[in-house]
């Protein structure tokens, strides 16, 4: 008997029971555009107290490029140092 129940029949039964509830409790799967309330609009407005902490795109790009350049320089220096140590050891082994 348990083998005759399929997943689709179980899920359709669950859907049927969930649709019996009050219409206000049923949420659609796809979201609809809802106009923002006064509180949401106030939260999205620009705050003058936070203006001094705002980062500008050009400054962020410049700092990012400097960071990338420093990373490349450090990796190159570490690679050279490893190569120099390996070459020194190789010379010491071969008299």
Secondary structure, DSSP 8 states (H G I E B T S, - for coil): -GGG--HHHHHHHHHHHHHTS-TTT---SS-------HHHHHHHS--GGGGGG---HHHHHHHHHHHHHHHHHHHHHHHHHHHHHHHHHHHHH--
